[in-house]
Amino acid sequence: MRDSIKKAIGETVQDMLNSGIKTSFTEKELNSLGVTIPEVQLSTHQIQKIRESLNLSQTVFAKLLNVSPSSIRQWEQGKRTPTGSTRVLLDLLKRSPPYP
């Protein structure tokens, strides 16, 4: 593939991801196009707001996410941040809450 075409495709896909449009590219394909995958960022306030919007205590929310209640407390106090699949799950709950 010519470099100019590859660059144009990469820029288009990057714009799509930045806009929140879903794509079916694999991470390897995105890397080959020079696309950077946006990091999921969650503030302490957002984590607490997600939990409160579900009307759950820290203990019950911890069980739902399969983490310790201590982790929830530390996230909400800003002492630690969620990682891995938990961070992705929290981001999904932020974007599309299960309740209206």
Secondary structure, 3 states (H helix, E strand, C coil): CCHHHHHHHHHHHHHHHHCCCCCCCCHHHHHHCCCCCCCCCCCHHHHHHHHHHCCCCHHHHHHHHCCCHHHHHHHHHCCCCCCHHHHHHHHHHHHCCCCC
